[in-house]
Structures are given as C-alpha cells and as structure tokens.
Amino acid sequence: MFRLIAALIGALAVTLVAGAAAAQTWLRAESPNFIIYSDGGERELREYVTKLERFDQILRFRFNVPMERPTLRRLPIYLVDDRAGLRVVWPDMPETVAGFYTPSEEDVFAVAIRGEGDEFMLHEYAHHFFFQHLNAPYPGWLTEGLAEYVMTAEIRNDSFMIGRFNTLRFDGLNSGGWIPIETLLTARPQQVEGAQARGTYYPVAWLLTHWFFATPERSAQLDAYIRLVAQGVDPVEAFTQATGLAPRQVTPILRGYLSGNLKALTYEIDYQPFEVSITRLGGSARDLLLQGQRIKRPVPEADRAAVTADIRRRAARHPDDPLALLVLGHAELHMGDAAAGEAALLRVLELDPDNDEALQYLATGRLSQADKAEDPEQRRALLAQARGFLARAYRIDPDDYFTLLLITRTREGQPGYPNDNDMLTWEAAFDGAPQLAVVRLGYARALIAAERRAEAVVVLMPLANSPHGGPAADQARALMAEARGEVAPPADPAPEPAPGPDEAGPDQAG
C-alpha cells in the first residue's frame, strides 16, 4: 500500500510539473492582420484574434477602407499574464500601464496583459490602422480623439456599437476644469501646462470627436477642418472657418452635449470570414521570446552588459536552437561580442536558410562597420557585403520594411542618390511602416532631394502633427519648412532619436 501511494504521489507530481510547463508554452496565432503570441490557453487566444479581426473590419466599414485590401505587414502582439511580463520588454514601465505599442526601427509590435489591456490594444490598433490605410494628416487632438472614439466599440454578432465612453476618461470630464479648446487644437499632451488641463486632453479630444461624428453636418465640418489644416492653415483659424465657432464657444456646447445628447451609434455589418492558424512554439520561446523583443527597444548603455549576460545564460539552455541563436546573435552583435554574434547568426542560416531576421542583423553589423571604416575601399566592400545579405532577405520577403530601410542606408551618400530605384525602395518601406518616424523622415529627405517637395510635405504632415512625436515631430516640421522653401536646408540633419515612451505611444489603460 505504501508503495502504491508513493507511486501515485510521484505520478501526480510529474503531472503537475508537466501541466505547469504546458501553461508556460507560447502559442502563435496567425490571421490576416495579426500575429499574436500568448502564453495562455488556445481557446482564449482564438477568441482574442477573432475580436481584433472583427475590430479591423469595423474600422474598414466605418472609414471606407475596402475589406479586401491586404495588409502589407501583420501586427505582432505579445499577450502576457501580468505586469512582470510587460517589464521583461519594458523594464522601467510605469505601474499603471496595462500594455504598450512600440514602433521601433527593427520591429513594430505591441505587448499587453491578457484580459486587462483590451481597450488599450484597440486604441493603439486604431492608430496603427489609420497610419497603415489612410495616412491622413490629422491634427494631434483628432489622432487621439479618433482612437478614443473607436476603442470602446461593442462588437456583436452582426452589428457593432461605436461611441460609448471609457469610464476613466468620462470621469475626467466631471473632475473640474477642462483643457482650453484653443490649447487642445494647437498643443501636444506633453506641452500642456497644468495637471488638470493635461489630464483632460484625452477626454476632451474624445468628446470633441464624438460631437463631430454625431451628425452628417458636423462630420462634413470636420472634413473641411482637416482639409484646411492639411493646406497649412493655422489650426484655430481652420476650426473657426470650418465650424463658424470660436474655440471659446465650444466648451459650453460640449458640456451641454455631454449632459444631454451623447449617444452611441449602432451599425449593421456582415463580418467577413477569416482563417486563424495556431501553432505551439518550442521550449526556447519560454526563455527568449520576450527577451528578443526587449532588445528591439532602446537598451540603456548601463544595462547592456547585464542584458547580454542574461541572454547568454538563457540561450545556453537551448544549444543549436534557431530562436535561441537568433536572439543571442542579435544581442552579441550590438551589445556584446560582435564576432560571436555573427557566428550565431550564420549558424541560424545554416539551420534555417530563410530566416530574414538573421540576414537583417548581419547587414546591420556590416553597416555599422562601414560607418566606422576610414579606408574608402574597405567601406565599399562592407557595404557590398551588407547589400548581399539584404538581397537574400529581399528575396525571402520583398515587403519587409526593415529590409527596405536597410537597403536605402547602403545607398545614401552614393553617387546618383536618390535614383528612381531608391525612390521606389523608399516608397515600399513607407507603405510597410508608415508609423515609423525614421521611415517618414528618410523618405521625405529623399523626396526633397529628388525635387518632389509637395509629396514630402504630405509624407511629413502626420508626423508633424503627432501628439507623441517628440523630437521626431520637431524634425518633421523643420523638413516641411524646408520643402516649402521657408528655410535653408540644414547642413547636418540631427540623427533620428530612438523611440522613447511617449514616441512609442504607451497609453495607460487600467
């Protein structure tokens, strides 16, 4: 009897350990517009994908984007259990954040807590969608107001309701004074003085957007306002011309609208079917999937040695595993032993010849060496090697924006730049990642150099108006002035800043 009990206890322990390991296994779901990773259950993941795909269809329906228009690049989203998972990717994340969206040079992705960051994710996907499909020159307040307006969409089986309020945002409208409308029309959130005014930026932007969309007449006024702003009219003057209202008249109107006429609108929709495939990732994903995303965001110089050492330890548990080698090679190449990093990435290509990420990282290594090379012949040789890696990556995925961006880097400063092929490469990179400041700024500079100045202004305007644009928005405004002939070209343009929290748009949800 004692042996039987001991055997049962041993079997139970093995079952519990296996269950715990299975719970930590990462799943990867692929659908037309998303690639979603989750360390949770399969049914929950499938329901989440369905919600996001239907939300994409709602945005297409509401903003007249054809359902059949393909997405050049699906958005990767990483779903985690709690804030500890978020902090793997963003260690100094504020306590109140339930998710964040990062458009970085090497990747555009989001991380969110399962079941807690849903409205945040819809808000950020709205930004992603509008950049990807509309590229409209919305002023900053409308960029945020629109995302706030659609993020509370109630998704039903054959319809949706849009225009409901977020409780936290709504409470902000009842907590005292509001941001002055003139300030809302002209300033980014971080430029607003005073905690109360800054705290009502998003709620008032949502309410003003809601008011505009409430009637066809006001929607037409909003369209007229957007056109005037795109033409370079002062935002306050554009607002008055389009609506017939001075900013000081708007706050009492909005207060009355909030107290009596605020209604959500319901639309019928025939949701289109879509396929979802789910695969289970190997054991290396448990150790390194999020760490791989961590090093795609800026890593402070003081943390680089520790981050690299941690990745080395984790990768050692999975010898000759492609994911482990890829993350290790990326970390070593840029933060540790560059030769070891290159060896790891070359091994990835032996195991997986179609791994375009490995080819991209190898190309960045050659570009970094070329930047430091003093001998012109050596520089030309290194650039040629980078182009060789990128040619292979391009054959694997001709739409990958990072490959295209790196190709333009091998051409900048070369004789005849920018030629017709350079412009086509920039255009393709822009189509793939219009939300990236580095892409907009680089494309605009090439357009100006090619004497396509009016097109450069169109490309720059959404970034110049971005509420989270930071230094990149300032650069965009300076380039717009240059394109319009208002200032002399800068002798040495400032380097593109790494995306910080504001530029990455980590709106706090929950």
VENNOR-V222484 format. One record per pair of residues at least 24 apart in sequence whose C-alpha atoms are under 6 Angstrom apart, sorted by the first residue. I is the first residue (numbers start at 1). J is the second residue. Records with the same first field share a line. If there is no record, write none. Layout:
# VENNOR-V222484
I->J / J
This chain:
# VENNOR-V222484
26->281
27->279 / 280 / 281
28->278 / 279
29->277 / 278
30->276 / 277
31->275 / 276
33->74
34->74 / 75 / 76
35->75 / 76
36->76 / 77 / 78
37->78
38->78 / 79
72->432
76->109
77->109 / 110 / 111
78->111
79->111 / 112 / 113 / 114
80->113 / 114
81->113
82->113
89->294
97->508 / 509
98->509
100->506
101->506
102->504
103->436 / 504
119->151
120->509
122->151
123->147 / 151
131->434 / 435
137->461 / 462
139->465
140->465 / 466 / 467
141->205
145->205 / 206 / 209
148->206
149->206
158->269 / 270
159->267 / 268 / 269
160->266 / 267
161->265 / 266
162->264 / 265
163->264
164->264
169->203
181->247
182->247
188->467
287->314
292->327
304->335
322->348
356->393
359->389 / 393
363->389
383->410
401->429 / 432
404->429
453->483
468->502 / 503
469->503
